[in-house]
Amino acid sequence: MPNPTTSRSIGVVVTDHAAFGAVVDNQVTGALTRHPEPDSADTLYAIPADELITLLANEIKAVAEGEPVDAIGLAFPGIIRCGVIEDSPNLHQLKGLGIEAAMRTALAERGIQAALAISNDADALAAGIAASHGRLEELVRVWTLGHGIGFGHYPPMHGVWEGGHSVVTLDPTEKFCACGGIGHLEGIMGHRAMRLRFLDLEPDEVFDAAKHGDPRCREFVHLWHRALAAATATAIHMEGAGKFYISGLNARFVNVNLLNRYTQEMVKLSPLLGYVFEVIPKSDELAVVGAAVNAKRTQS
């Protein structure tokens, strides 16, 4: 049973699934819970907003186990400001939802009172990386490569920070982004976008065929890396050099040497050349920790 004097938080990350965990000293204690289960083909994309809120509140209550909780952090994809999910191309049912108020009400009905913070899922991952790497006093940026593309930033900054919708090409035929915009990074790199582009191949097959010399796939793989280099170069020119982490389902496709080569073509100012890339495995645990870290920051 948890020590009653120990500060406990709960982190929750919602993407195509929801992951929940209790966090103490910036580490998950016990096992994460997940809905749907890891081996399920189901997702959260079609669950109505009110049902999703009920599911999240019930799971948070289960994780709390009747013990005190100081802070609860929830992270979602999309534009999130002042506790409202203003838009979420991947979870359409949450667009415009006052998620913070809705969750406060649902948690209060279950007897849970705690500091509550709502953040972007990529920002939560950035906070989790900062906590796990001992970099809570430093700038951490991370690209998340999955169904969509996220750009996480720690510490959290005011603004929109939808880096996945960075414009990386002026080609009017590049219109595969889930938001409907033309020329977006997500329209090239997103899992959904790749499936739309290659109706006859899955993303894994595209990258495998490129390795075996298929001209169409090889050309796309270079475009894929050049797009990420372009978005990163923009971030460097805006905020400076440093380390960029890359994570998510499709981080396994990244060729760091190729990415460096293209970034070097785009970043030439000498004070901005101190950048580096590190690919890390997709991790619900890091994101759960980060959601809790952001909640603790809000509390303090």
Order of alpha helices (4+ residues) and beta strands (2+ residues): beta-beta-beta-alpha-beta-beta-beta-alpha-beta-alpha-beta-beta-alpha-alpha-alpha-alpha-beta-alpha-beta-alpha
